[in-house]
Each structure stands twice: as C-alpha cells, then as structure tokens.
Amino acid sequence: MKILIIEDEELAADRMKQLLNELEPGCELAGPFDTVTSSITHLKAVQDYDLIFLDIQLADGKSFAIFEAVQVNIPVIFTTAFDEYALKAFDLNSIDYLLKPINREKLQLSLEKFRKMKSFFGAASDAEQPNSRLYRMIESLKTPQAVQYKDRFLISRGDAMVPVKVGEIACFYAEEKVVFLLTRDNKRYIIPNTLEELESRLDPRLFFRVNRQFIVFGEAIQKVHNYFNFKLKVELVPDPGIEIIVSRSRGADFKAWMNGE
C-alpha cells in the first residue's frame, strides 16, 4: 500500500509513520508535507497513492484548500488536534478522521474501514469521480448553514439567575474539568457547557477557539504577541490569569480571523 502523509507537526508525523509500519508491514510511505502549498504542488505531479492521511490544520492554513486547487482522486483519512463539531460530517459522509494524539487501536479501525471502502472508491462510474462524495462533503462544510447562534447566557448564581449578553463576554476557559465564563468587567461564572458545545453555538465571526482551553471574544483582545516556535500569545482584557497561547497549527487561521477574513 502506498500512503501519503500530510502533517505539519514532526512528532505527530513520526508517530504516524511508526504506527503505519507496524500495522501495514511493507507499506510505502511518502511525506510528510507540512503546508497546503507544498501539498498542492506535490499532488499536481503525483497521485499514485492508495490513501492519504491529511491533517486539517497545516502550517499555512486549513487543508481543505488543497481540494480547491487540485482534484484529488484518493481516499482520505483526516487527522486533527481538535474534536470540532463539524467533524461529525466526515463520518456521515463515510470519510474517517482521527483525533491526535493518534491511538493505535483507532488507527487500525480506520485502516480496516478503508479496506471495506476501497471497492466503493474504485467502483465509481465514469460520470462520477471516485471522490465525489468527498467533494460534496467539503462543499457542505463551506456552505453557510442556518445556524441560530447564542446571543445571551442565563447563569444560575445562588438562588438567582444572571443574564449575560455575548458582547459582555471576554472568554470561556476550562480549568480542572470546570468551564468558566469571564466577563469583560472581570466577573467569573461557572457554566454547565463544555467548550465543544460552546464552540458549536457561538458565532465564529465573534469567537475563536484558540486552543483546547480557551475560546476568546475578538473585542476583548488587546494585543497579540509573537511567541517562540511560531506560536502566538494573546493578551486579553481583563486578564484571566492564565497564559493564552495559540499553537503553530492554529496561527494562520487565528490571524485570518483577527483580520476579518
């Protein structure tokens, strides 16, 4: 089996190679390619692969952009460091994904799923490209949906309830399995939601999930600093008392979001 790895994190790529060599002895591995640009260049020249493992967040943006630039007729298993709500669409469309750090057992199940799907990908008619379902899934993710985003939270506080509008929020953050809402006038409330639930209900034009611990409100950001290893450090007002670091893999998307793109 010939497998292409597209991954911008060296440790994750090394882990993937190690596991694939164990689970698929004799497989031929190519890559890793760590950017959208280099992946497009490579796939325009070479596509004789049986399978691609594709990280969603690459060093220069989301890997969905690859499919806009080059037609890929190869089954894909997506990988991601973030268990985002939209990823459920991959499973519904028979496209698998793996959450980092890659688990050996789940990788083995994905490979088994690929083998079962192989006949499907190879049996497409001349009128339909082998990965047409993949293209339709990608387009559905990019198509705006009629989502009703939350515009306020009603928070229990003792024997009372406090309404908080989204414009009054500085950030949401998780600490020791508890999720907090921090307001822009420095009030802290415990809320029953998970960050994953919040991320799916908040307007993505206003809020951004910068890492596993924080969702920040754009207007509460005072400054963004360059940090070591191509990461970014976000300065919020008020200060939640915890460093807010944007990973290298999310940096490009975060800058685009800050720039209103």
Stockholm file with secondary structure:
# STOCKHOLM 1.0

chainA/1-261         MKILIIEDEELAADRMKQLLNELEPGCELAGPFDTVTSSITHLKAVQDYDLIFLDIQLADGKSFAIFEAVQVNIPVIFTTAFDEYALKAFDLNSIDYLLKPINREKLQLSLEKFRKMKSFFGAASDAEQPNSRLYRMIESLKTPQAVQYKDRFLISRGDAMVPVKVGEIACFYAEEKVVFLLTRDNKRYIIPNTLEELESRLDPRLFFRVNRQFIVFGEAIQKVHNYFNFKLKVELVPDPGIEIIVSRSRGADFKAWMNGE
#=GR chainA/1-261 SS CEEEEECSCHHHHHHHHHHHHHHSTTCEEEEEECSHHHHHHHHHHCCCCSEEEEESEETTEETHHHHHHSCCCSCEEEEESSCCGGGHHHHHTTCCEEESSCCHHHHHHHHHHHHHHHHHHHTCCTTSCTTHHHHHHHHHHHSCCCCCCCCEEEEEETTEEEEEEGGGEEEEEEETTEEEEEETTSCEEEESCCHHHHHHHSCTTTEEECSSSEEEEGGGEEEEEECGGGCEEEEESSCCSSCEEECHHHHHHHHHHHTTC
#=GC SS_cons         CEEEEECSCHHHHHHHHHHHHHHSTTCEEEEEECSHHHHHHHHHHCCCCSEEEEESEETTEETHHHHHHSCCCSCEEEEESSCCGGGHHHHHTTCCEEESSCCHHHHHHHHHHHHHHHHHHHTCCTTSCTTHHHHHHHHHHHSCCCCCCCCEEEEEETTEEEEEEGGGEEEEEEETTEEEEEETTSCEEEESCCHHHHHHHSCTTTEEECSSSEEEEGGGEEEEEECGGGCEEEEESSCCSSCEEECHHHHHHHHHHHTTC
//
